[in-house]
């Protein structure tokens, strides 16, 4: 692609989105740029503090459990209190708990605060996704979610590279830097972002009764939506193996941590390079076909790992499932919004977020059990089967998909932002 063509592609990818979206996007990028603790937590506990690998795994599990618990509560807060207050509470609590974690020395205290960090950090996700759905037109949502996913991965790639250098100087500095950058996110939200929760329309509420009936029980009784949540759990189980099963399997096969680092680095590089052009390709295509294809690519991408015998082949398998991730992430998030009632977006997003948090708890147990009892080849075969089941599930559930409605609230203008249409 020529320089002119590349500039045109980038311009088309980012044009037409409201100013409020870009402040939210910037907050996401800053947050991920400061995500040092997740990268070096295991090394901090085992090398710096001298705890066992089992203890480090328990702390990681407690962190994940905190995320599971907060997903539902944060979803309710997002609908009842609003997107902006939920974000401010979550980000402020995350900053304080991360800073506190850096000063903990007692093993019980570390585990308890890690649980709080998991709760606080995960609580922002339903609010961010609901706010994004509020301020972006339905036809632009896939592009908006893709750009957000791109920012997450760009920020994480940079922070992962910097985490090693910071850890060599001071682990405590990493905790404090992350806390500081999370506070910067809270300031951005406070200064630049208005509340976007749709206003109640009393006439519409009287005729439909939507406001009274959008509860967590409403979400759990929504059969099609819970089917999508279940499928997202299966997809999350597969993608988690890139950071759980893959390093264990490569280590058992005689490869070094540096070899794993080279293979997994392909994931971040491809997302940063391909997310925008792939988004232009998938933006207006049938989400049913995209989710079926991405499920199969994810399952069989990991399935091919059973035949890998060199770092290069491992990297090729990473290419396959990374393409699945690039397609799946924005498409699935867009589907979640499409199936969510306007005044229940927080609760619906909270249940969706919980599926990934539960997968983060189950995936380590799954990979460890299968590898220990049957070997890594069975893990990769299981991924292929799970991907196939997920693909079939999406194909069945997404027949007669409802049309997107443009109902909701007008977002207040921010600065010189273009007018935001109602959703």
BELNOR-V966704 format. One record per backbone hydrogen bond with DSSP energy under -0.5 kcal/mol. NH is the residue of the N-H (numbers start at 0). CO is the residue of the C=O. Records with the same first field share a line. If there is no record, write none. Layout:
NH->CO, CO
//
This chain:
5->1
6->2
7->3
8->4
9->5
10->6
11->7
12->8
13->9
14->10
16->13
20->17
21->17
22->18
23->19
24->20
25->21
26->22
27->23
28->24
29->25
30->26
31->27
32->28
33->29
34->31
35->33
38->35
39->35
40->36
43->39
44->40
45->41
46->42
47->42
48->43
50->44
55->51
56->52
57->53
58->54
59->55
60->56
61->57
62->58
63->59
64->60
65->61
66->62
67->63
68->64
69->65
70->66
71->67
72->68
73->69
74->70
75->71
76->72
77->73
78->74
79->75
80->76
81->76
85->81
86->82
87->83
88->84
89->85
90->86
91->87
92->88
93->89
94->90
95->91
96->92
97->93
98->94
99->95
100->96
101->97
102->98, 99
103->99, 100
109->105
110->106
111->107
112->108
113->109
114->110
115->111
116->112
117->113
118->114
119->115
120->116
121->117
122->118
123->120
124->121
126->122
127->123
128->124
129->125
130->126
131->127
132->128
133->129
134->130
135->131
139->136
140->136, 137
143->139
144->140
145->141
146->142
147->143
148->144
149->145
150->146
151->147
152->148
153->149
154->150
155->151
156->152
157->153
158->154
159->155
160->156
161->157
162->158
163->159
164->160
165->161
166->162
167->163
168->164, 165
169->165
173->169
174->170
175->171
176->172
177->173
178->174
179->175
180->176
181->177
182->178
183->179
184->180
185->181
186->182
187->183
188->184
189->185
190->186
191->187
192->187, 188
193->191
201->199
204->200
205->201
206->202
207->203
208->204
212->208
213->209
214->212
218->214
219->215
220->216
221->217, 218
222->220
225->221
226->222
227->223
228->224
229->225
230->226
231->227
232->228
233->229
234->230
235->231
236->232
237->233
238->234
239->235
240->236, 237
241->238
242->239
243->239
245->240
247->243
248->244
249->245
250->246
251->247
252->248
253->250
254->249
259->255
260->256
261->257
262->258
263->259
264->260
265->261, 262
266->263
267->263
268->264
269->265
270->266
271->267
272->268
273->269
274->270
277->273
278->274
279->275
280->276
281->277
282->278
284->281
289->285
290->286
291->287
292->288
293->289
294->290
295->291
296->292
297->293
298->294
299->295
300->296
301->297
302->298
303->299
304->301
305->302
306->303
307->304
313->309
314->310
315->311
316->312
317->313
318->314
319->315
320->316
321->317
322->318
323->319
324->320
325->321
326->322
327->323
328->324
329->325
330->326
331->327
332->328
333->329
334->330
335->331
336->332
337->333
338->334
339->336
343->340
344->341
347->343
348->344
349->345
350->346
351->347
352->348
353->349
354->350, 351
355->351, 352
356->352
357->353
358->354
359->355
360->356, 357
361->357
362->358
364->360
365->361
366->362
367->363
368->364
369->365
370->366
371->367
372->368
373->369
374->369
377->374
378->374
379->375
380->376
381->377
382->378
383->379
384->380
385->381
386->382
387->383
388->384
389->385
390->386
391->387
392->388
393->389
394->390
395->391
396->392
397->393
398->395
400->397
406->404, 422
416->413
420->418
//
